[in-house]
Amino acid sequence: EIMAGTTWDGNAMSQSDMMEKDTVIVLDDADNVIGSESKRGSHEFTAKQPRGVLHRAFSVFIFDQSTGELLLQKRASTKITFPNVWTNTCCSHPLHGMSPNEVDRPQDVEDGSVVGAKNAAVRKLEHELGIPKEEVPVEGFKFLTRLHYWAADTVTHGPESPWGEHEIDYVLFFTVESKDQLTIEPHPDEVDDVCWVTKQKLLAMFDDKSLLFSPWFRIIAHRWMLSKDGWWDDLAATMTTHRHCDYATIHEFDPPAEHMGGQGAATALFSPITPTQNAVAKQGAYGKIKTHTESKLSQLARLDEVCSAATLLYIQPLKSNLHHAHIKSTFNKDDLAFCDEILCKVSRSFAAVIRQLPPTLLVDVLIFYLVLRALDTIEDDMTAFPDNKTKIDHLLSFHKTALMDPTWSMDGVGEGHEKLLLQQFPKCHSVYAALSQQSRRVIADISHRMATGMAEFVGKDLGQGTLDITQYNRYCHFVAGLVGEGLSRLFAVSGLESPSMAKELHLSDQMGLFLQKTNIIRDYLEDYVDGRAFWPQSVWNKYSTSGDLGYFANQSEIGRAH
């Protein structure tokens, strides 16, 4: 397998080698990275996977500005999938484990940079067409949109074809001032022929029944390029403006009838055709990956759990201590009601426990939780800030802005209820300001130190997790060990525990690390999809044969790792 950071050399591999060794980027329908698969495994159309495995691809179109011509290639007869077909300039796959990196994150698509796909395009243009890297710099590519399509290679391999494509394809345009400036030396195992065509010549080629074309090229050409005022006619605007860019939509296409079927007898997937819009209701990557579900009948069959739930909900329901006279006389009623309501919405497990705390401690811990949740929301948002420096500045100033300015709030950061927490933060500040000076000092100190630790990790490449146990422990200390310390100190200053409790730093830190590591292992795939994972490479890399953290998402592969 190709391991992280290795140099890929297509000239040293046969077509069969690449089918086995290239590790493609496995996706869900919303273009979120959920794992990896060999090129062979992803392109096999079988009864078990009738349309193969959905993975990421790119399609490059190079134009001569002086003539408006498009460079086409004819795929080599030795290609395993879709040989002998005319297609766009270059079409292939970004891979896991490459240097420079070829795995784009959601924010890369949102801002149109997709440097990963562009890096892959540069690599394959050199491999397939012999175009030197310096003649096709990354910054010269224009990302336009994505399409999700599939097609069985039944034209080549017959109606029971074991091969096909199932991709979310990134469309990339590139222009040169003149074709004479481009070095083209096709690799004989990749390309049988090349030609430059005008729009009129391509239309004539499409009408020639003796010629074969790739299904993805036909889709892109007919949908966006050949119409009047389409991408091709409007090439200057296509390359210099965002007029034709659509980064939010994943356009879905079934293949023409001749590419239906295959060994898995695949039929239409998108009927009727409806574009998929990326939408995430929760902070981070929650909702982006498939989760395990149980039927209502299966849940009801667990009688001990049903009895426990009934007891908590109806027989002996938990009662909140927020209605205690001490709390009512100390805090603003409306602001406290908001804090209680938002706590129940952003907390996955702590809200019920916090509401049972003694009245002289309850609100202190409630606000401590919400303050750190707000800080965590800023750290977790991978798309709201223009650069890492801006995020770091917000983190490092949080203990001064959010906790000292009663009017401070933040909009456009986070998702769902976490976003609302930041928007309505002055209500939290109102309650925070009414806490004892000792409690406020604890909360401000922990917030400052936690933000400093978070800032340390913002600039690190965590796409594949932390490097080792030392870095793993350090991160967990900042985001969870300090929570344990803060809670111990709040218990101590409340008078409900001995002051010595605040000095048990080792125990409080270990408690925090235990909880955080449990969450990290449970949520590793969501973190991986979100582009910031924490499970250390020194641990999981012992069991991943692909050298990629997403490997473990493929259940069929996990058994081979043991």
C-alpha positions in Angstrom: 0.0 0.0 0.0 1.0 3.6 -0.5 1.8 5.0 2.9 1.6 8.6 4.1 4.2 10.9 2.6 5.6 8.4 0.1 6.5 9.5 -3.4 4.2 8.1 -6.0 5.8 6.9 -9.3 3.3 5.8 -11.9 6.1 4.9 -14.3 7.2 2.2 -11.9 3.8 0.5 -11.8 1.7 -1.4 -14.2 -2.1 -0.9 -14.6 -2.6 -3.9 -12.3 -0.2 -2.5 -9.7 -2.1 0.8 -9.6 -5.4 -1.1 -9.2 -4.0 -2.8 -6.1 -1.7 -0.1 -4.6 -3.5 3.2 -5.2 -5.8 4.0 -2.2 -8.8 6.1 -3.3 -10.8 8.4 -1.0 -14.1 6.8 0.0 -17.0 9.1 0.4 -20.6 9.3 1.6 -23.2 11.0 -0.7 -22.5 14.4 0.8 -18.8 14.2 -0.3 -17.5 13.6 3.3 -14.5 11.4 3.6 -15.4 8.2 5.4 -12.6 5.8 4.6 -10.3 4.4 2.0 -10.3 1.5 -0.5 -8.0 0.1 -3.1 -8.6 1.3 -6.7 -9.6 -2.2 -7.6 -12.0 -2.6 -4.7 -13.7 0.7 -5.4 -14.2 -0.1 -9.1 -15.5 -3.6 -8.8 -19.2 -3.9 -9.7 -20.6 -7.0 -8.0 -23.8 -8.3 -6.5 -22.6 -7.1 -3.1 -21.7 -3.6 -4.4 -23.7 -3.1 -7.6 -22.2 0.3 -8.2 -18.8 -0.2 -6.6 -17.7 2.1 -3.8 -18.3 5.8 -4.1 -15.0 7.7 -4.2 -13.5 11.1 -5.1 -12.3 11.9 -8.6 -11.3 14.9 -10.7 -11.7 15.8 -14.4 -9.3 18.3 -15.9 -10.0 20.4 -19.1 -7.1 22.3 -20.6 -7.9 25.0 -23.2 -5.8 26.9 -25.6 -6.7 30.6 -25.0 -5.6 31.7 -28.5 -7.8 29.3 -30.4 -10.4 28.2 -27.8 -9.5 24.6 -28.4 -9.9 21.8 -25.8 -7.3 19.1 -25.3 -8.8 15.6 -25.5 -7.1 12.2 -24.8 -8.0 8.7 -25.9 -7.6 6.3 -23.1 -5.1 3.5 -23.8 -6.4 0.1 -24.9 -4.4 -1.4 -21.9 -6.6 0.5 -19.4 -8.7 -1.8 -17.2 -11.7 0.5 -17.0 -13.1 2.4 -19.9 -10.2 1.7 -22.4 -10.3 3.1 -26.0 -12.6 6.0 -25.1 -12.1 9.6 -25.9 -12.4 11.8 -22.9 -11.4 15.2 -21.4 -7.7 16.1 -20.9 -7.2 14.0 -17.8 -9.5 12.2 -15.3 -8.3 10.3 -12.3 -8.4 10.1 -8.5 -6.9 12.0 -5.6 -5.3 9.4 -3.3 -4.7 9.0 0.4 -1.2 9.2 1.8 0.3 11.4 -0.9 2.8 14.3 -0.6 1.7 16.9 -1.3 -1.6 16.1 0.3 -4.5 15.2 -2.0 -7.4 15.0 0.5 -9.6 18.0 0.5 -11.8 19.0 3.5 -15.3 20.5 3.4 -13.9 24.0 3.9 -11.7 23.5 0.9 -14.7 22.9 -1.2 -16.6 25.8 0.4 -13.9 28.3 -0.5 -13.2 26.7 -3.9 -9.5 26.1 -3.2 -9.6 22.2 -3.4 -5.8 22.1 -3.4 -5.9 18.4 -2.8 -7.7 17.7 -6.1 -5.4 20.1 -7.9 -2.3 18.4 -6.5 -3.7 15.1 -7.8 -4.3 16.7 -11.2 -0.8 18.0 -11.5 0.5 14.5 -10.6 -1.6 12.7 -13.2 -1.1 15.2 -16.0 2.6 14.5 -15.7 2.1 10.8 -15.5 -0.5 10.4 -18.3 0.5 13.2 -20.7 4.1 14.0 -19.7 3.2 17.6 -18.9 5.8 19.0 -16.6 4.6 20.2 -13.2 5.9 23.7 -13.8 3.7 24.1 -16.9 0.5 23.4 -14.9 1.0 25.1 -11.5 -1.7 24.5 -8.9 -2.8 28.1 -8.8 -3.7 28.0 -12.5 -6.6 25.6 -12.0 -10.2 26.8 -11.6 -12.6 24.6 -9.6 -16.1 24.9 -11.0 -18.4 22.3 -9.4 -18.9 18.6 -8.5 -21.0 15.8 -10.0 -22.0 12.5 -8.5 -22.4 9.9 -11.3 -21.9 6.2 -11.8 -21.5 4.0 -14.9 -20.9 0.3 -15.5 -18.2 -0.4 -18.2 -20.6 -2.6 -20.1 -19.5 -1.2 -23.5 -16.0 -2.7 -23.0 -16.7 -5.7 -20.8 -20.3 -6.7 -21.8 -23.6 -6.6 -19.9 -22.0 -8.6 -17.0 -19.1 -6.2 -16.6 -17.3 -6.5 -13.3 -15.9 -2.9 -13.6 -17.3 0.6 -13.5 -17.1 4.1 -12.0 -18.9 5.6 -9.1 -17.5 9.0 -8.3 -18.0 12.5 -7.0 -16.0 14.3 -9.6 -14.3 17.7 -9.2 -14.4 19.6 -12.4 -11.1 21.6 -13.0 -10.4 24.0 -15.9 -7.0 25.2 -16.9 -5.9 27.5 -19.8 -2.6 28.1 -21.6 -1.9 31.1 -23.8 -1.0 28.7 -26.7 -0.8 25.0 -27.1 2.8 25.5 -28.2 3.7 26.3 -24.7 2.6 22.9 -23.4 4.8 19.8 -23.5 2.8 16.7 -24.2 4.5 13.2 -24.2 1.7 10.7 -23.5 2.5 7.5 -21.5 1.7 4.6 -23.8 0.0 2.6 -21.0 -2.3 5.5 -20.3 -3.0 7.3 -23.5 -3.3 6.1 -27.1 -3.9 9.5 -28.7 -4.5 13.2 -28.1 -6.1 16.0 -30.1 -7.1 19.6 -29.8 -10.7 20.3 -30.7 -13.0 23.3 -31.2 -16.5 23.1 -29.9 -17.8 22.4 -33.5 -15.3 19.6 -34.0 -16.3 18.0 -30.6 -19.9 18.1 -31.7 -19.0 16.3 -34.9 -17.0 13.7 -33.0 -20.0 13.1 -30.7 -22.1 12.4 -33.8 -19.5 9.9 -35.2 -20.9 6.5 -34.0 -17.5 4.8 -34.6 -16.0 6.8 -31.7 -16.5 5.9 -28.0 -16.6 8.5 -25.2 -16.4 8.3 -21.4 -19.8 8.7 -19.8 -18.5 11.4 -17.4 -17.2 13.5 -20.2 -20.5 13.3 -22.1 -22.3 14.4 -18.9 -20.1 17.4 -18.3 -19.9 18.5 -21.9 -23.7 18.3 -22.6 -24.7 19.7 -19.2 -22.3 22.7 -18.9 -20.0 23.2 -21.9 -21.8 22.9 -25.2 -24.8 25.1 -24.6 -24.8 28.7 -25.8 -23.1 30.9 -23.2 -21.9 27.8 -21.4 -18.5 27.3 -19.8 -16.8 27.0 -23.1 -18.3 30.0 -24.9 -17.8 32.1 -21.8 -14.3 30.8 -21.1 -12.8 34.1 -20.0 -15.5 34.6 -17.4 -15.3 30.9 -16.4 -11.6 31.3 -15.6 -11.7 34.8 -14.0 -15.0 35.1 -12.2 -17.3 33.0 -10.0 -20.1 33.3 -12.5 -20.1 29.5 -13.3 -18.9 28.3 -10.0 -21.2 26.1 -7.8 -19.5 24.8 -4.7 -22.6 24.0 -2.7 -24.4 21.6 -5.1 -23.4 18.0 -5.9 -25.1 17.4 -9.3 -26.4 13.9 -9.6 -26.5 11.9 -12.8 -27.4 8.4 -13.8 -25.6 7.0 -16.9 -27.1 6.5 -20.3 -28.9 3.1 -20.8 -25.8 1.5 -22.3 -23.9 1.9 -19.1 -26.6 0.5 -16.8 -26.3 -3.0 -15.4 -23.0 -4.7 -14.9 -22.4 -7.7 -12.7 -24.5 -6.2 -10.0 -27.4 -5.5 -12.4 -27.4 -1.8 -11.2 -30.4 0.3 -12.2 -31.1 4.1 -11.9 -29.8 5.6 -8.7 -31.0 9.2 -9.1 -34.5 9.2 -10.5 -35.8 11.8 -10.6 -32.6 13.8 -10.7 -32.3 16.1 -7.7 -29.1 18.0 -6.6 -27.8 17.2 -3.2 -27.2 20.3 -1.0 -24.7 19.9 1.8 -26.5 20.6 5.1 -25.2 19.9 8.6 -27.5 20.5 11.5 -24.9 19.8 14.2 -21.6 21.2 15.2 -18.6 19.5 13.5 -19.1 16.2 11.6 -22.2 14.9 13.5 -24.8 13.8 10.9 -22.2 13.4 8.1 -21.6 9.7 8.5 -23.8 6.7 8.9 -24.7 5.7 12.4 -26.0 2.5 13.9 -29.7 2.4 14.5 -32.1 0.0 16.2 -35.8 -0.5 15.4 -38.4 0.5 18.0 -39.3 -3.2 18.6 -35.6 -4.0 19.3 -35.4 -1.1 21.7 -38.6 -2.1 23.5 -37.3 -5.7 23.9 -34.6 -4.4 26.3 -37.0 -4.5 29.3 -34.4 -3.4 31.9 -33.7 -0.3 29.9 -37.4 0.4 29.4 -38.0 0.1 33.1 -35.1 2.4 33.9 -36.4 5.0 31.4 -39.9 4.8 32.8 -38.7 5.3 36.3 -36.7 8.4 35.4 -39.4 9.9 33.3 -42.6 9.1 35.2 -42.1 7.3 38.6 -39.2 9.1 40.1 -38.3 11.9 37.7 -35.2 13.9 38.3 -36.0 17.3 39.7 -33.9 20.4 39.0 -32.5 22.4 41.9 -32.7 25.6 39.9 -35.9 26.6 41.6 -34.1 26.9 45.0 -34.7 30.2 46.8 -30.9 30.9 46.9 -30.7 30.7 43.1 -33.9 32.7 42.5 -32.7 35.6 44.7 -29.2 35.7 43.1 -29.6 35.5 39.4 -31.6 37.2 36.6 -34.6 34.9 36.0 -34.8 35.2 32.2 -31.1 34.9 31.6 -30.9 31.9 33.9 -33.8 30.3 32.1 -31.9 30.7 28.8 -28.8 29.2 30.3 -30.8 26.2 31.6 -32.5 25.7 28.2 -29.4 25.9 26.1 -27.5 23.6 28.5 -30.1 20.9 27.8 -29.6 21.4 24.1 -25.8 21.5 23.8 -25.0 18.9 26.5 -24.9 15.3 25.4 -24.9 13.8 28.9 -24.2 16.4 31.6 -27.3 18.5 31.8 -29.3 16.2 34.1 -26.4 15.7 36.4 -25.6 19.4 36.7 -29.2 20.3 37.6 -29.0 17.9 40.5 -26.1 19.7 42.1 -26.5 21.5 45.4 -27.9 25.1 44.9 -24.7 26.7 46.1 -22.7 25.0 43.4 -25.2 24.3 40.6 -25.1 27.6 38.7 -21.3 27.8 39.0 -20.9 24.5 37.2 -23.7 25.2 34.7 -21.9 28.5 33.6 -18.5 26.8 33.7 -19.9 24.2 31.3 -21.5 26.8 28.9 -18.3 29.0 28.9 -16.2 26.0 27.9 -18.8 24.9 25.4 -18.6 28.3 23.7 -14.9 28.1 23.6 -15.0 24.6 22.2 -17.4 25.8 19.5 -14.9 28.4 18.3 -12.1 25.7 18.3 -14.3 23.2 16.4 -15.5 25.4 13.6 -13.3 24.6 10.6 -14.9 27.0 8.1 -15.9 30.2 9.9 -12.5 31.9 10.1 -10.5 33.1 7.1 -7.2 31.7 8.5 -5.8 30.0 11.6 -4.4 33.2 12.9 -7.9 34.7 13.2 -9.1 31.7 15.1 -6.1 31.8 17.4 -6.7 35.4 18.1 -10.3 34.8 19.1 -9.3 31.8 21.3 -6.5 33.7 23.1 -8.7 36.8 23.8 -11.8 34.8 24.8 -11.2 35.1 28.6 -11.0 38.9 28.2 -13.7 39.5 25.6 -16.4 36.9 26.5 -15.9 37.1 30.3 -15.2 40.8 30.7 -17.4 42.4 28.1 -21.1 42.0 29.0 -22.2 42.8 25.4 -19.8 40.3 23.7 -21.3 37.8 21.3 -20.2 36.0 18.1 -22.2 35.3 15.0 -21.5 32.9 12.1 -19.6 30.4 14.2 -20.8 26.9 15.0 -23.9 25.1 14.0 -27.3 24.7 15.5 -27.6 25.2 19.3 -23.9 25.9 19.7 -24.2 28.8 17.3 -27.2 30.1 19.3 -25.1 29.9 22.5 -22.5 32.3 21.0 -25.1 34.6 19.6 -26.9 34.9 22.9 -23.8 34.9 25.1 -24.6 38.1 26.9 -27.3 36.2 28.8 -24.6 33.8 30.0 -22.4 36.7 31.0 -25.2 38.1 33.1 -25.3 35.0 35.1 -21.5 34.6 35.2 -21.2 38.2 36.6 -23.5 37.3 39.5 -21.3 34.4 40.6 -18.9 34.7 43.5 -15.6 36.3 42.8 -13.8 33.0 43.6 -15.9 31.1 41.1 -15.4 33.7 38.4 -11.7 33.6 39.0 -11.6 29.8 38.5 -13.7 29.9 35.3 -11.6 32.7 33.8 -8.3 30.9 34.7 -9.4 27.6 33.2 -10.8 29.3 30.1 -7.6 31.1 29.5 -5.3 28.1 29.9 -7.6 25.9 27.8 -7.8 28.5 25.0 -4.0 28.7 25.1 -3.7 24.9 24.6 -6.3 24.9 21.9 -4.4 27.6 20.1 -1.3 25.5 20.2 -3.1 22.7 18.2 -5.0 24.9 15.7 -2.0 25.1 13.4 -1.1 21.4 13.6 -2.0 19.0 10.8 -4.4 16.7 12.6 -6.0 15.1 9.5 -4.6 11.7 10.6 -4.6 12.3 14.3 -2.0 13.4 16.8 1.5 12.0 16.3 2.0 10.0 19.5 0.8 9.4 23.0 2.7 12.4 24.4 1.0 14.8 22.0 -2.3 12.9 22.6 -2.1 13.4 26.4 -1.1 17.0 26.0 -4.2 17.8 23.9 -6.5 15.9 26.2 -5.0 17.7 29.2 -5.9 21.1 27.7 -9.4 20.3 26.6 -10.5 17.9 29.4 -7.9 17.6 32.2 -8.3 21.3 32.9 -12.1 20.7 33.1 -11.4 18.2 35.9 -9.2 20.8 37.7 -11.8 23.5 37.3 -14.5 21.3 38.8 -12.4 20.4 41.7 -11.6 24.0 42.4 -15.3 25.0 42.1 -16.3 22.3 44.6 -13.6 23.5 46.9 -14.5 27.3 46.8 -18.1 26.4 47.3 -17.3 25.1 50.8 -18.9 21.7 50.0 -15.5 20.1 49.7 -12.3 20.5 51.6 -9.8 23.1 50.1 -7.4 20.2 49.6 -9.7 18.9 46.8 -8.4 21.7 44.6 -4.8 20.4 45.0 -5.6 16.9 43.8 -4.4 17.9 40.3 -3.2 14.5 39.2 -6.6 12.9 40.0 -8.6 15.6 38.3 -6.4 15.6 35.2 -6.6 11.8 34.9 -10.4 11.9 35.2 -10.5 14.4 32.4 -8.1 12.4 30.2 -10.2 9.3 30.7 -13.4 10.9 29.6 -11.8 12.7 26.7 -10.0 9.6 25.4 -13.3 7.7 25.6 -14.9 10.4 23.4 -12.1 10.5 21.0 -12.1 6.7 20.4 -15.9 6.7 20.0 -16.0 9.7 17.7 -12.7 9.1 15.7 -14.6 8.8 12.4 -16.5 12.0 12.9 -13.3 13.8 13.8 -11.6 12.3 10.7 -14.4 13.4 8.4 -14.2 16.9 9.9 -10.4 17.0 9.2 -9.2 17.2 12.8 -8.7 13.8 14.4 -6.9 13.0 17.7 -6.4 9.3 18.0 -2.6 9.0 17.9 -1.0 7.7 14.8 1.5 5.7 16.8 -1.4 3.5 18.0 -3.8 3.1 15.1 -1.1 2.9 12.4 -0.1 -0.5 13.8 -3.4 -1.9 12.5 -4.2 0.2 9.4 -2.8 -1.5 6.3 -3.5 1.5 4.2 -1.7 4.0 6.4 -4.9 6.1 6.7 -7.2 6.6 9.7 -10.2 6.2 7.5 -9.3 2.6 6.9 -11.2 1.5 9.9 -14.5 2.8 8.5 -14.5 -0.2 6.1 -15.8 -3.0 8.2 -14.8 -5.6 5.7 -11.2 -4.6 6.1 -11.1 -4.5 9.8 -11.1 -8.3 10.2 -7.9 -8.5 8.1 -6.1 -6.1 10.5 -6.2 -8.6 13.4 
